[in-house]
Amino acid sequence: MEKKPLECLKEIEAAELELTRLNAARSLVPMKRELKVTPFGASILLRDCTDPASIYYNRVKGFGPRDLPDLDRLLKHYPLAAPSFELTPNHMTKEVTRALCDKGFFPVEQLVYMYACPKTTEGQAASFPIERVTEESAEEFIRWIGESVGGMKINGAMMARSKPFFCRPDFINYMLRIDGSPAAMGSLFLHGEAGYIANDYTFPTHRGKGCQKALLAQRLGDAARMGAKAVYTDVMFGSASHANMVKAGFRISHVSTFWVKQ
């Protein structure tokens, strides 16, 4: 599958924005997030007043030369804490980076966005049994998430608020067990004709066994069967996830740089 770079970037931006909305709604936090999404010129402003320090939920997407003259006015939308700026390569000009530096922002992190053509795996035996999360298994899956982040305590209100999101038709979650114990999990988000792979996690005792390879194949097949024309994801450069995506046939679309006030 060949895609023009800016076409690919546009599709990723649209799918990732909707995934961020969903992540905010399903977030396992004591207080419900209040994510606001505001168009600002060519930019999109993400703001969460319940967690103003989060660089993920307080993020400026699409900022570039067009909105540079209004930078001061843009920053006034964040009275509690400075946002992060996610700059794509087509917007990271000398003038933009200089202006951000002058305001105390510096690049601290990068994400690699990748794409692949979804493909069915009919006739191929699965390496491991993989379950799709259902209404009946959603609570167990949420407990897996809690274990994956160090044993997070999840109260009844958090469970009740988040549970419906884990078995939606556009947000498919997967559980992989080995000998009956939690081994790995991941998700597939669908937006229009795009799929987005996210939330890959393998429990430490089961790493190196091919769990994520199996989950990736399952999700690419499901995306194809559900009509997705392209599947996207984001990874940290050089990470195990990056290596897994390359092996599964993913190609790099672009690298985004996150600028944070120091």
N, C-alpha and C positions, 0 to 999 in steps of 0.2 A: 504494500500500500504506500503510495507516494502522496504526500500532502504538501501544499505550499506552506512555508513557515508561518506566515501571518494568519493563514486560515486555521492552522493547527492551534496556534496561540489563542485565537478568538474562541474556538470551541472549548479549549481547556479552561479559559477564564470563566466562561458561562457555566460550565458544569461544576467547577470548583466553587464558585460563588453559591450555587444552590446547595452543594454539599456542606458548605460552611453554615448555611441557614439551618440545615437539618441537624448538623452536629451541635449547634447551639441549643436547639429544641430538645434533643435527647440527652444532653450533657448530664453526667452524674455528679451534680453539685448540690449542696444543701439548699441554695436559693436559685429559683428558676432564672436562667439568663434572659436578659432583655436586649437581644441583638437588634440594632437598628441599621438599616442599609439605606444610605442616602446618595443619590447621584449628585456629583459636583463637577460640572464641566465634563471633561473626558474621564474623570476619576469616579471611583465608587468608594464611599466612606463606610467602613464597618465600625460600629461602636457598641460596646457593652458596658453600660454604666454600673452593672453589678460587679464587674471585674475589670476596672480600667487599666490594670497593669498587664493584662494579657496581650501579648503582641500578635496573637492569632485572631482574637475577636475584636481587637482595636487596630485595624489595619487599613491602609490606603492602597487600593488597587488601581492600576491604570494611570498613575500619576506620570506626567511627562512634560515636555516643553509647553504644550498648550495651556496647562494649568499653572505653570511656574509664576506668572505675574500675580496670581491669587493665593500664593502659598501662605501668607500671613492670615488671610481670611479663612483658609482651609483649617489651619491649626487651631483657630478659635472654636471649632466644632469639638475639640477635645480639651475641655477645661480641667478635667481631673488628672490626666496624665497624657504625656505625648504618645501618639500612635507609632506604629512601625510603618514603613513604606516598602511595599513589595514592588521593586523595579524590574521590569522585563528588559531584555537587551535593546529593543527598539526604542526605548524611552530613556535609557541611561546615557544621556549626553553630558558633555563637559559642563554645560551651564546648569543642568539639573543637579549633578553630583556636587558641584561647587556650592550651589544654594543650600542644599541639605547640610553640607559640612558647616557652612556659616551659621546654621541654626542649631548646630550641635549633634547632628545625626551622622552616624558612621556605619559602614557595612559590617555586619557581624555574622551573617549566616547566608547560605545559598541552598536552594532546592533545585533538583534536576527534574524537569517534567518530561515524561516519556509517553510514547504512543505505540499501539500495535493494532493489527487487524484481528478481530475476534475470529475464532475458529472452533468448529465442533470437534469433539473427540469420540464420535460414535465408533463403536467397535473396539475401542481401547479399554483395557481393564484398568480400573482405578487402583492406584498404589495403596490407598487406604480408604476405608469407608468414610464418607463425608456426609454430614447431615445439614440440611437447611434449617435455620432457626424458625420455629413456628410459635404460635401463641402459647402452646403448652410448654415449650422449651425455652422461652424468652427469659424467664427469671433465672434459670440455670446459666444461660449464656451471659447474663449481666453479672452473675457471680464470678464467672470466668474472667470478665473484664476487671472486676475488683481485685482478683488474685494477680492479674497481670501487671497491676500498678502497685504492688506491694501490700496487698491485703486491705484495700480501701473498705471502710465500713459504709454499707449502703442501707439507709433506713427505709421504712415503708413508703414514705412520701416520695423519695427519690426513685424507688423501684416502680411505683404506680405511674409516675410522670414519664419515665423513660421507656417502660416496657412496650407500649404500642408502636414505637418507632422501629423496633428491631424485627418486625415481621411485616413491614409494608411491602407492597409489590415493587416499589422503586428503590428499596434499600434491602438487599438480600444479604443475610449473614450466614456464615458457615462455621460448623464445629467439626473438628477432626479429633478422634480419640485413638489412642493406642492402648490395647489391653484394658479398655474401659475407663482410662483416666484421661483428663484433658491434655491434649498435645499441642494443638494449634487452632487458630481462627483467622478469619478475614471477612471482608465485606465487598459487595459490588453495588454501586449506586448507578441508577439509570436516569439520564436526563435527555429527553428527545432521542436522537439517534446515537448518543454517546453513552459509553459506560465508563465508570471511574472506579478503579481498584484502590482500596484503602484498608487501613486498620490491620495490616498483617502482623501477626504475633505468634511466636512459637515459644512454648514454655521451655525453660533452660534444659531440663532433663531429656527433652526430645529434639534438640537442635542437631542438625547434621544428618537427619534421617530422610530428608526429602519431603517434609510436610508441606512447605510452602510451594514447592514444585507441583504437588498434587492439587493444592488449593488454587493455584494460578490456572492450571489446566481446566479445572472445574469451572472457574469463573469466566474464562475466555469462551468456553463452550456454551455456558448459559447466556452470556452476552450475545453470542451469535444467534442462538435460538430465539432470543427475545427481540431480534431485529437491530441490534446496535451495529453501526457501520465502523466505529472506531472505539478503542478502549484506551483510557488515559490513566496515568498515575503520577505520583511524585515521590522522590526518594532523596536521601542524603547521598551526596557523591561518595563513591567508594564503599558504601555500606553493603551489608549482606543482601539487603533488599535490592540495591542497585544491581548486584551480580545476578540475583535471581531473575530480575526483569530482563536483563540482557540475554540470559540463557533461554528465556521464554519467547524471545523474538522482539522485545520492545526496542525502539529507537529513541534517541534523544530529540525532543522538540526544541527545548530552550532551557536556559538556566535563569532563575529569578534570584535577585539579591535582596536581602532584607536589611533595611537601614533602621537603626534604633538610636534614640537619643542617649548619649552617654553623660 
